Amino acid sequence: MTDPNFDETFDDTIDESMEALADARRRLAEVPAEVVIVNHAMGLYELAAIHLSSSPANLDQAAVSIDALACLVEGLGERLGPDQAVLADALSNIRLAFVQIKG
């Protein structure tokens, strides 16, 4: 037998979660796309750095992360806005680190 209070609480939790998700989507829609993309690109940089700094370094996973970062930075170029130069530097630095660790 199911507790009716549990069902009501569960339904309330789902409703609250759906409202929070809708609110997050509204807020995200207000942010310029390049800002979100730059944020994700920095996440790829950090992911590559994590794989390079592990012991032993996971070069395959670092390479995938670096290649994904390169796709964004080189593929979008100036469309990334004012942070493009920072991302290009970050890409150069992580590539250099990869080569040094691999060598």
Backbone as JSON, one array per atom type, in Angstrom:
{
  "sequence": "MTDPNFDETFDDTIDESMEALADARRRLAEVPAEVVIVNHAMGLYELAAIHLSSSPANLDQAAVSIDALACLVEGLGERLGPDQAVLADALSNIRLAFVQIKG",
  "N": [[0.85, -1.17, 0.0], [0.58, 2.17, -0.88], [1.83, 5.14, 0.52], [-0.13, 7.97, 0.73], [0.82, 10.51, 1.38], [3.48, 10.37, 0.68], [3.31, 10.15, -2.11], [2.23, 12.67, -2.72], [4.24, 14.39, -1.78], [6.31, 13.56, -3.43], [5.28, 14.31, -5.95], [5.2, 17.09, -5.54], [7.93, 17.6, -5.32], [8.82, 16.92, -7.88], [7.44, 18.88, -9.36], [8.65, 21.21, -8.33], [11.26, 20.78, -9.18], [10.94, 20.84, -11.95], [10.13, 23.49, -12.28], [12.44, 24.8, -11.4], [14.24, 23.97, -13.36], [13.07, 25.14, -15.64], [13.39, 27.82, -14.93], [16.2, 28.0, -14.88], [16.74, 27.56, -17.57], [15.55, 29.84, -18.69], [17.2, 31.84, -17.61], [19.66, 31.11, -18.74], [19.14, 31.54, -21.42], [19.29, 34.26, -21.53], [21.94, 34.86, -21.49], [24.7, 35.7, -23.53], [25.57, 33.54, -26.23], [28.3, 33.14, -26.83], [29.54, 33.54, -24.39], [28.74, 31.36, -22.85], [29.83, 29.32, -24.39], [32.59, 29.91, -24.23], [32.93, 29.42, -21.52], [32.48, 26.65, -21.45], [34.57, 25.88, -23.09], [36.79, 26.51, -21.49], [36.36, 24.61, -19.57], [37.0, 22.31, -21.04], [39.71, 22.77, -21.37], [40.54, 22.56, -18.69], [39.86, 19.89, -18.27], [41.66, 18.59, -19.99], [44.03, 19.36, -18.71], [43.75, 18.03, -16.27], [43.9, 15.35, -17.09], [46.48, 15.36, -18.09], [47.95, 15.84, -15.8], [47.55, 13.67, -14.24], [48.75, 10.61, -12.74], [49.94, 7.79, -14.04], [50.19, 10.16, -16.77], [47.27, 10.55, -18.73], [47.36, 10.36, -21.81], [45.83, 9.86, -24.12], [43.19, 10.63, -23.41], [43.67, 13.26, -22.72], [44.45, 14.26, -25.21], [42.06, 14.05, -26.68], [40.5, 15.91, -25.31], [41.99, 18.25, -25.74], [41.85, 18.41, -28.52], [39.11, 18.83, -28.82], [38.84, 21.33, -27.6], [40.41, 22.78, -29.4], [38.83, 22.58, -31.68], [36.71, 24.28, -31.03], [38.03, 26.77, -30.49], [39.64, 27.29, -32.78], [37.81, 26.81, -34.76], [35.68, 28.61, -34.3], [36.94, 31.03, -33.86], [37.17, 34.53, -34.03], [34.52, 34.84, -33.47], [34.1, 34.08, -30.93], [34.32, 36.26, -29.38], [35.55, 38.76, -27.07], [37.09, 37.11, -25.46], [38.46, 35.39, -27.04], [41.23, 35.6, -27.59], [42.38, 34.9, -25.13], [41.54, 32.25, -24.95], [42.87, 31.19, -27.19], [45.52, 31.46, -26.35], [45.41, 29.76, -24.12], [44.92, 27.33, -25.4], [47.32, 27.05, -26.88], [49.14, 26.83, -24.74], [48.28, 24.46, -23.42], [48.67, 22.62, -25.41], [51.45, 22.74, -25.65], [52.19, 21.81, -23.12], [51.23, 19.19, -23.35], [52.93, 18.15, -25.36], [55.39, 18.35, -24.06], [55.02, 16.6, -21.89], [54.47, 14.22, -23.18], [56.83, 13.85, -24.58]],
  "CA": [[0.0, 0.0, 0.0], [1.39, 3.37, -1.04], [1.52, 6.25, 1.41], [-0.57, 9.11, -0.07], [1.68, 11.66, 1.66], [4.7, 10.2, -0.11], [2.98, 10.49, -3.49], [2.05, 14.12, -2.81], [5.56, 14.98, -1.62], [7.04, 13.23, -4.65], [4.75, 15.18, -7.0], [5.66, 18.45, -5.25], [9.36, 17.64, -5.63], [8.93, 16.94, -9.34], [7.0, 20.2, -9.81], [9.7, 22.17, -7.98], [12.4, 20.52, -10.06], [10.59, 21.33, -13.29], [10.16, 24.96, -12.21], [13.85, 25.2, -11.31], [14.81, 23.74, -14.68], [12.55, 26.19, -16.52], [14.04, 29.06, -14.53], [17.59, 27.93, -15.33], [16.72, 27.73, -19.03], [15.27, 31.26, -18.96], [18.42, 32.61, -17.3], [20.67, 30.75, -19.72], [18.76, 32.18, -22.68], [19.65, 35.68, -21.44], [23.4, 34.98, -21.57], [25.18, 35.53, -24.91], [26.06, 32.19, -26.51], [29.76, 33.05, -26.77], [29.93, 33.46, -22.98], [28.53, 29.97, -22.45], [30.8, 28.51, -25.13], [33.9, 30.17, -23.62], [32.93, 28.7, -20.25], [32.66, 25.23, -21.75], [35.93, 25.71, -23.61], [37.69, 26.48, -20.34], [36.16, 23.3, -18.97], [37.79, 21.37, -21.83], [41.1, 23.04, -21.0], [40.74, 21.96, -17.36], [39.8, 18.44, -18.43], [42.96, 18.2, -20.54], [45.03, 19.53, -17.65], [43.55, 16.95, -15.29], [44.44, 14.11, -17.67], [47.94, 15.49, -18.2], [48.57, 15.85, -14.48], [47.35, 12.4, -13.53], [49.96, 9.81, -12.69], [50.62, 8.42, -15.17], [49.36, 11.03, -17.61], [46.38, 9.85, -19.66], [47.58, 11.15, -23.02], [44.71, 9.7, -25.06], [42.08, 11.46, -22.97], [44.12, 14.65, -22.82], [44.42, 14.62, -26.63], [40.66, 14.26, -27.08], [40.09, 17.18, -24.7], [42.69, 19.33, -26.44], [41.28, 18.5, -29.86], [37.78, 19.45, -28.69], [39.1, 22.74, -27.35], [40.88, 23.35, -30.66], [37.68, 22.72, -32.59], [35.97, 25.49, -30.66], [38.85, 27.98, -30.6], [40.04, 27.51, -34.17], [36.62, 26.79, -35.61], [34.86, 29.8, -34.1], [37.8, 32.21, -33.99], [36.74, 35.81, -33.48], [33.11, 34.76, -33.05], [34.09, 33.85, -29.48], [34.29, 37.55, -28.71], [36.79, 39.3, -26.49], [37.87, 36.07, -24.78], [39.09, 34.53, -28.04], [42.69, 35.63, -27.43], [42.69, 34.13, -23.92], [41.37, 30.84, -25.3], [43.95, 30.81, -28.1], [46.7, 31.28, -25.5], [45.21, 28.56, -23.32], [45.11, 26.2, -26.3], [48.76, 26.93, -27.13], [49.78, 26.36, -23.51], [47.96, 23.06, -23.12], [49.35, 21.83, -26.44], [52.87, 22.7, -25.26], [52.28, 20.91, -21.97], [51.04, 17.84, -23.88], [54.16, 17.75, -26.05], [56.45, 18.18, -23.05], [54.75, 15.41, -21.1], [54.58, 13.07, -24.07], [58.23, 13.7, -24.98]],
  "C": [[0.9, 1.24, 0.0], [0.89, 4.46, -0.1], [1.11, 7.46, 0.57], [0.28, 10.36, 0.18], [2.98, 11.59, 0.86], [4.44, 10.61, -1.55], [2.85, 12.0, -3.68], [3.39, 14.84, -2.7], [6.4, 14.75, -2.87], [6.59, 14.13, -5.8], [5.19, 16.62, -6.8], [7.14, 18.61, -5.62], [9.58, 17.7, -7.14], [8.53, 18.32, -9.87], [8.06, 21.27, -9.52], [10.91, 22.01, -8.88], [12.14, 21.04, -11.46], [10.6, 22.86, -13.34], [11.59, 25.47, -12.16], [14.54, 25.04, -12.66], [14.34, 24.81, -15.66], [13.19, 27.53, -16.2], [15.49, 29.1, -15.01], [17.67, 28.13, -16.84], [16.45, 29.18, -19.41], [16.52, 32.11, -18.72], [19.51, 32.34, -18.32], [20.39, 31.42, -21.07], [19.13, 33.66, -22.69], [21.15, 35.91, -21.59], [23.82, 34.82, -23.03], [25.81, 34.15, -25.1], [27.57, 32.1, -26.38], [30.26, 32.97, -25.33], [29.81, 32.02, -22.49], [29.57, 29.07, -23.12], [32.2, 28.68, -24.55], [34.0, 29.41, -22.29], [33.15, 27.21, -20.46], [34.06, 24.96, -22.29], [36.94, 25.65, -22.48], [37.54, 25.16, -19.57], [36.94, 22.22, -19.71], [39.28, 21.53, -21.53], [41.41, 22.36, -19.65], [40.73, 20.44, -17.44], [41.12, 17.91, -18.99], [44.04, 18.29, -19.48], [44.93, 18.43, -16.61], [44.16, 15.66, -15.82], [45.96, 14.18, -17.81], [48.63, 15.41, -16.85], [48.34, 14.57, -13.7], [48.63, 11.58, -13.6], [49.62, 8.34, -12.92], [49.64, 9.27, -15.98], [48.53, 10.18, -18.57], [46.39, 10.65, -20.97], [46.43, 11.04, -24.02], [43.54, 10.61, -24.69], [42.43, 12.94, -23.02], [44.03, 15.11, -24.27], [43.0, 14.88, -27.11], [40.17, 15.61, -26.54], [40.72, 18.37, -25.42], [42.12, 19.51, -27.84], [39.89, 19.14, -29.84], [37.91, 20.95, -28.46], [39.53, 23.43, -28.64], [39.74, 23.53, -31.65], [36.89, 23.99, -32.29], [36.79, 26.75, -30.95], [39.18, 28.28, -32.06], [38.83, 27.57, -35.09], [35.78, 28.06, -35.5], [35.66, 31.09, -34.18], [37.23, 33.43, -33.3], [35.28, 35.82, -33.04], [32.99, 34.49, -31.55], [34.12, 35.16, -28.69], [35.61, 37.91, -28.08], [37.65, 38.24, -25.78], [38.6, 35.14, -25.74], [40.6, 34.47, -27.85], [43.13, 34.81, -26.21], [42.59, 32.63, -24.22], [42.47, 30.36, -26.24], [45.25, 30.6, -27.33], [46.6, 30.0, -24.67], [45.42, 27.31, -24.18], [46.59, 25.98, -26.59], [49.48, 26.35, -25.93], [49.52, 24.9, -23.24], [48.57, 22.14, -24.17], [50.84, 21.68, -26.1], [53.07, 21.73, -24.09], [52.15, 19.46, -22.42], [52.33, 17.33, -24.52], [55.28, 17.5, -25.05], [56.26, 16.89, -22.26], [54.92, 14.15, -21.96], [56.03, 12.78, -24.42], [59.06, 13.12, -23.88]]
}
